[in-house]
Amino acid sequence: MFMERIDANFRSYFILLCAGQWFGMQLSHIVTVITLVTAILSVVLRHTIDPSAAALSITYCIIVTNLFQWAVRQSAEAENLMTNTERIHEYGELVPESNENNSKTKVLVQPPDDWCSRGIIEFKDYRFRYRPELDPALKSINLRVESKEKIGVIGRT
């Protein structure tokens, strides 16, 4: 089960890598065509332009097209990395869930009266699943957060 999930995760990452390589090849083809056109024009117009200007134009053509290729790749990479920022923003804009129990009576869940006075949060053998038919996402979690203690939760689950 774990290896299947790793494989599913890597498949999408592999497709991303392949798409990046394909895009790089397409940009290389464009660079080659532009350089070829510049070289052909330099040969055709050899009697009207200075040879040093022709050489300089070919050199600049290669440099500028490589810079263009680098800029396009960087912008594509930045767009890929911005999905993380978009996700954080999206989570920040979520409407908080209601404080209702899942039962059909819609009884509000209330903490004990002395809960705030102690300031302790404790989980004993806690299990959590997203839906009743799924395996637990969290299994046998034992956690005690003391008063004024700060914790961080990392990851999606």
C-alpha positions as protocol buffer text, in pm:
chain_id: "A"
residue {
  index: 1
  type: MET
  ca { x: 0 y: 0 z: 0 }
}
residue {
  index: 2
  type: PHE
  ca { x: 278 y: 243 z: 94 }
}
residue {
  index: 3
  type: MET
  ca { x: 484 y: 162 z: -216 }
}
residue {
  index: 4
  type: GLU
  ca { x: 177 y: 208 z: -438 }
}
residue {
  index: 5
  type: ARG
  ca { x: 131 y: 557 z: -299 }
}
residue {
  index: 6
  type: ILE
  ca { x: 498 y: 638 z: -351 }
}
residue {
  index: 7
  type: ASP
  ca { x: 470 y: 512 z: -709 }
}
residue {
  index: 8
  type: ALA
  ca { x: 160 y: 725 z: -770 }
}
residue {
  index: 9
  type: ASN
  ca { x: 340 y: 1029 z: -631 }
}
residue {
  index: 10
  type: PHE
  ca { x: 652 y: 966 z: -839 }
}
residue {
  index: 11
  type: ARG
  ca { x: 448 y: 912 z: -1158 }
}
residue {
  index: 12
  type: SER
  ca { x: 319 y: 1267 z: -1144 }
}
residue {
  index: 13
  type: TYR
  ca { x: 667 y: 1401 z: -1063 }
}
residue {
  index: 14
  type: PHE
  ca { x: 815 y: 1200 z: -1351 }
}
residue {
  index: 15
  type: ILE
  ca { x: 558 y: 1347 z: -1590 }
}
residue {
  index: 16
  type: LEU
  ca { x: 657 y: 1693 z: -1467 }
}
residue {
  index: 17
  type: LEU
  ca { x: 1025 y: 1617 z: -1533 }
}
residue {
  index: 18
  type: CYS
  ca { x: 949 y: 1478 z: -1880 }
}
residue {
  index: 19
  type: ALA
  ca { x: 737 y: 1781 z: -1966 }
}
residue {
  index: 20
  type: GLY
  ca { x: 1023 y: 2007 z: -1857 }
}
residue {
  index: 21
  type: GLN
  ca { x: 1268 y: 1817 z: -2076 }
}
residue {
  index: 22
  type: TRP
  ca { x: 1029 y: 1829 z: -2372 }
}
residue {
  index: 23
  type: PHE
  ca { x: 982 y: 2202 z: -2324 }
}
residue {
  index: 24
  type: GLY
  ca { x: 1360 y: 2249 z: -2309 }
}
residue {
  index: 25
  type: MET
  ca { x: 1401 y: 2058 z: -2635 }
}
residue {
  index: 26
  type: GLN
  ca { x: 1139 y: 2277 z: -2803 }
}
residue {
  index: 27
  type: LEU
  ca { x: 1321 y: 2589 z: -2685 }
}
residue {
  index: 28
  type: SER
  ca { x: 1649 y: 2443 z: -2815 }
}
residue {
  index: 29
  type: HIS
  ca { x: 1489 y: 2388 z: -3155 }
}
residue {
  index: 30
  type: ILE
  ca { x: 1372 y: 2751 z: -3161 }
}
residue {
  index: 31
  type: VAL
  ca { x: 1723 y: 2868 z: -3068 }
}
residue {
  index: 32
  type: THR
  ca { x: 1870 y: 2652 z: -3344 }
}
residue {
  index: 33
  type: VAL
  ca { x: 1629 y: 2788 z: -3606 }
}
residue {
  index: 34
  type: ILE
  ca { x: 1696 y: 3150 z: -3506 }
}
residue {
  index: 35
  type: THR
  ca { x: 2072 y: 3093 z: -3516 }
}
residue {
  index: 36
  type: LEU
  ca { x: 2043 y: 2915 z: -3853 }
}
residue {
  index: 37
  type: VAL
  ca { x: 1840 y: 3202 z: -4000 }
}
residue {
  index: 38
  type: THR
  ca { x: 2097 y: 3452 z: -3872 }
}
residue {
  index: 39
  type: ALA
  ca { x: 2384 y: 3249 z: -4019 }
}
residue {
  index: 40
  type: ILE
  ca { x: 2207 y: 3212 z: -4356 }
}
residue {
  index: 41
  type: LEU
  ca { x: 2136 y: 3585 z: -4368 }
}
residue {
  index: 42
  type: SER
  ca { x: 2501 y: 3654 z: -4285 }
}
residue {
  index: 43
  type: VAL
  ca { x: 2612 y: 3437 z: -4578 }
}
residue {
  index: 44
  type: VAL
  ca { x: 2353 y: 3576 z: -4820 }
}
residue {
  index: 45
  type: LEU
  ca { x: 2431 y: 3936 z: -4726 }
}
residue {
  index: 46
  type: ARG
  ca { x: 2807 y: 3887 z: -4706 }
}
residue {
  index: 47
  type: HIS
  ca { x: 2873 y: 4160 z: -4964 }
}
residue {
  index: 48
  type: THR
  ca { x: 2659 y: 4420 z: -4789 }
}
residue {
  index: 49
  type: ILE
  ca { x: 2754 y: 4371 z: -4424 }
}
residue {
  index: 50
  type: ASP
  ca { x: 3089 y: 4368 z: -4253 }
}
residue {
  index: 51
  type: PRO
  ca { x: 3216 y: 4015 z: -4160 }
}
residue {
  index: 52
  type: SER
  ca { x: 3280 y: 4126 z: -3803 }
}
residue {
  index: 53
  type: ALA
  ca { x: 2918 y: 4250 z: -3779 }
}
residue {
  index: 54
  type: ALA
  ca { x: 2797 y: 3915 z: -3914 }
}
residue {
  index: 55
  type: ALA
  ca { x: 3005 y: 3726 z: -3657 }
}
residue {
  index: 56
  type: LEU
  ca { x: 2886 y: 3959 z: -3383 }
}
residue {
  index: 57
  type: SER
  ca { x: 2522 y: 3911 z: -3486 }
}
residue {
  index: 58
  type: ILE
  ca { x: 2558 y: 3531 z: -3476 }
}
residue {
  index: 59
  type: THR
  ca { x: 2729 y: 3552 z: -3136 }
}
residue {
  index: 60
  type: TYR
  ca { x: 2462 y: 3782 z: -2996 }
}
residue {
  index: 61
  type: CYS
  ca { x: 2192 y: 3563 z: -3146 }
}
residue {
  index: 62
  type: ILE
  ca { x: 2325 y: 3262 z: -2956 }
}
residue {
  index: 63
  type: ILE
  ca { x: 2368 y: 3459 z: -2632 }
}
residue {
  index: 64
  type: VAL
  ca { x: 2027 y: 3628 z: -2646 }
}
residue {
  index: 65
  type: THR
  ca { x: 1842 y: 3310 z: -2738 }
}
residue {
  index: 66
  type: ASN
  ca { x: 2014 y: 3121 z: -2456 }
}
residue {
  index: 67
  type: LEU
  ca { x: 1915 y: 3399 z: -2215 }
}
residue {
  index: 68
  type: PHE
  ca { x: 1560 y: 3376 z: -2348 }
}
residue {
  index: 69
  type: GLN
  ca { x: 1563 y: 3001 z: -2293 }
}
residue {
  index: 70
  type: TRP
  ca { x: 1692 y: 3049 z: -1938 }
}
residue {
  index: 71
  type: ALA
  ca { x: 1428 y: 3315 z: -1863 }
}
residue {
  index: 72
  type: VAL
  ca { x: 1145 y: 3098 z: -1992 }
}
residue {
  index: 73
  type: ARG
  ca { x: 1264 y: 2799 z: -1788 }
}
residue {
  index: 74
  type: GLN
  ca { x: 1296 y: 3012 z: -1474 }
}
residue {
  index: 75
  type: SER
  ca { x: 947 y: 3156 z: -1517 }
}
residue {
  index: 76
  type: ALA
  ca { x: 805 y: 2805 z: -1565 }
}
residue {
  index: 77
  type: GLU
  ca { x: 989 y: 2687 z: -1252 }
}
residue {
  index: 78
  type: ALA
  ca { x: 862 y: 2986 z: -1054 }
}
residue {
  index: 79
  type: GLU
  ca { x: 507 y: 2907 z: -1164 }
}
residue {
  index: 80
  type: ASN
  ca { x: 548 y: 2546 z: -1050 }
}
residue {
  index: 81
  type: LEU
  ca { x: 680 y: 2657 z: -712 }
}
residue {
  index: 82
  type: MET
  ca { x: 405 y: 2917 z: -666 }
}
residue {
  index: 83
  type: THR
  ca { x: 146 y: 2642 z: -636 }
}
residue {
  index: 84
  type: ASN
  ca { x: 267 y: 2596 z: -276 }
}
residue {
  index: 85
  type: THR
  ca { x: 203 y: 2962 z: -205 }
}
residue {
  index: 86
  type: GLU
  ca { x: -137 y: 2942 z: -371 }
}
residue {
  index: 87
  type: ARG
  ca { x: -224 y: 2642 z: -155 }
}
residue {
  index: 88
  type: ILE
  ca { x: -127 y: 2827 z: 164 }
}
residue {
  index: 89
  type: HIS
  ca { x: -334 y: 3126 z: 56 }
}
residue {
  index: 90
  type: GLU
  ca { x: -627 y: 2897 z: -25 }
}
residue {
  index: 91
  type: TYR
  ca { x: -607 y: 2735 z: 319 }
}
residue {
  index: 92
  type: GLY
  ca { x: -599 y: 3080 z: 477 }
}
residue {
  index: 93
  type: GLU
  ca { x: -921 y: 3176 z: 296 }
}
residue {
  index: 94
  type: LEU
  ca { x: -1113 y: 2863 z: 402 }
}
residue {
  index: 95
  type: VAL
  ca { x: -1427 y: 2921 z: 603 }
}
residue {
  index: 96
  type: PRO
  ca { x: -1394 y: 2755 z: 945 }
}
residue {
  index: 97
  type: GLU
  ca { x: -1598 y: 2441 z: 989 }
}
residue {
  index: 98
  type: SER
  ca { x: -1901 y: 2455 z: 1211 }
}
residue {
  index: 99
  type: ASN
  ca { x: -1881 y: 2333 z: 1568 }
}
residue {
  index: 100
  type: GLU
  ca { x: -2139 y: 2063 z: 1515 }
}
residue {
  index: 101
  type: ASN
  ca { x: -2120 y: 1694 z: 1590 }
}
residue {
  index: 102
  type: ASN
  ca { x: -2177 y: 1441 z: 1310 }
}
residue {
  index: 103
  type: SER
  ca { x: -2484 y: 1302 z: 1479 }
}
residue {
  index: 104
  type: LYS
  ca { x: -2827 y: 1368 z: 1336 }
}
residue {
  index: 105
  type: THR
  ca { x: -2931 y: 1566 z: 1644 }
}
residue {
  index: 106
  type: LYS
  ca { x: -2684 y: 1844 z: 1557 }
}
residue {
  index: 107
  type: VAL
  ca { x: -2575 y: 1881 z: 1919 }
}
residue {
  index: 108
  type: LEU
  ca { x: -2298 y: 2136 z: 1958 }
}
residue {
  index: 109
  type: VAL
  ca { x: -1971 y: 1996 z: 2089 }
}
residue {
  index: 110
  type: GLN
  ca { x: -1882 y: 2172 z: 2413 }
}
residue {
  index: 111
  type: PRO
  ca { x: -1555 y: 2132 z: 2603 }
}
residue {
  index: 112
  type: PRO
  ca { x: -1566 y: 2061 z: 2977 }
}
residue {
  index: 113
  type: ASP
  ca { x: -1618 y: 2364 z: 3201 }
}
residue {
  index: 114
  type: ASP
  ca { x: -1270 y: 2340 z: 3354 }
}
residue {
  index: 115
  type: TRP
  ca { x: -1092 y: 2289 z: 3021 }
}
residue {
  index: 116
  type: CYS
  ca { x: -957 y: 2642 z: 2988 }
}
residue {
  index: 117
  type: SER
  ca { x: -835 y: 2651 z: 3345 }
}
residue {
  index: 118
  type: ARG
  ca { x: -595 y: 2360 z: 3292 }
}
residue {
  index: 119
  type: GLY
  ca { x: -463 y: 2458 z: 2949 }
}
residue {
  index: 120
  type: ILE
  ca { x: -361 y: 2099 z: 2865 }
}
residue {
  index: 121
  type: ILE
  ca { x: -446 y: 1912 z: 2547 }
}
residue {
  index: 122
  type: GLU
  ca { x: -407 y: 1536 z: 2556 }
}
residue {
  index: 123
  type: PHE
  ca { x: -465 y: 1264 z: 2298 }
}
residue {
  index: 124
  type: LYS
  ca { x: -459 y: 900 z: 2409 }
}
residue {
  index: 125
  type: ASP
  ca { x: -444 y: 631 z: 2141 }
}
residue {
  index: 126
  type: TYR
  ca { x: -606 y: 874 z: 1895 }
}
residue {
  index: 127
  type: ARG
  ca { x: -709 y: 745 z: 1551 }
}
residue {
  index: 128
  type: PHE
  ca { x: -842 y: 953 z: 1266 }
}
residue {
  index: 129
  type: ARG
  ca { x: -985 y: 863 z: 925 }
}
residue {
  index: 130
  type: TYR
  ca { x: -1124 y: 1090 z: 658 }
}
residue {
  index: 131
  type: ARG
  ca { x: -1419 y: 866 z: 580 }
}
residue {
  index: 132
  type: PRO
  ca { x: -1557 y: 559 z: 759 }
}
residue {
  index: 133
  type: GLU
  ca { x: -1459 y: 322 z: 475 }
}
residue {
  index: 134
  type: LEU
  ca { x: -1094 y: 440 z: 459 }
}
residue {
  index: 135
  type: ASP
  ca { x: -799 y: 322 z: 663 }
}
residue {
  index: 136
  type: PRO
  ca { x: -700 y: 555 z: 947 }
}
residue {
  index: 137
  type: ALA
  ca { x: -476 y: 842 z: 842 }
}
residue {
  index: 138
  type: LEU
  ca { x: -350 y: 880 z: 1199 }
}
residue {
  index: 139
  type: LYS
  ca { x: -302 y: 571 z: 1415 }
}
residue {
  index: 140
  type: SER
  ca { x: -237 y: 541 z: 1787 }
}
residue {
  index: 141
  type: ILE
  ca { x: -135 y: 902 z: 1842 }
}
residue {
  index: 142
  type: ASN
  ca { x: -39 y: 979 z: 2202 }
}
residue {
  index: 143
  type: LEU
  ca { x: 23 y: 1347 z: 2260 }
}
residue {
  index: 144
  type: ARG
  ca { x: 19 y: 1580 z: 2558 }
}
residue {
  index: 145
  type: VAL
  ca { x: 51 y: 1955 z: 2510 }
}
residue {
  index: 146
  type: GLU
  ca { x: 121 y: 2129 z: 2836 }
}
residue {
  index: 147
  type: SER
  ca { x: -3 y: 2473 z: 2930 }
}
residue {
  index: 148
  type: LYS
  ca { x: 171 y: 2752 z: 2732 }
}
residue {
  index: 149
  type: GLU
  ca { x: 360 y: 2493 z: 2525 }
}
residue {
  index: 150
  type: LYS
  ca { x: 375 y: 2555 z: 2150 }
}
residue {
  index: 151
  type: ILE
  ca { x: 373 y: 2277 z: 1892 }
}
residue {
  index: 152
  type: GLY
  ca { x: 386 y: 2266 z: 1515 }
}
residue {
  index: 153
  type: VAL
  ca { x: 207 y: 2026 z: 1286 }
}
residue {
  index: 154
  type: ILE
  ca { x: 386 y: 1954 z: 958 }
}
residue {
  index: 155
  type: GLY
  ca { x: 242 y: 1780 z: 655 }
}
residue {
  index: 156
  type: ARG
  ca { x: -100 y: 1734 z: 509 }
}
residue {
  index: 157
  type: THR
  ca { x: -214 y: 1466 z: 750 }
}
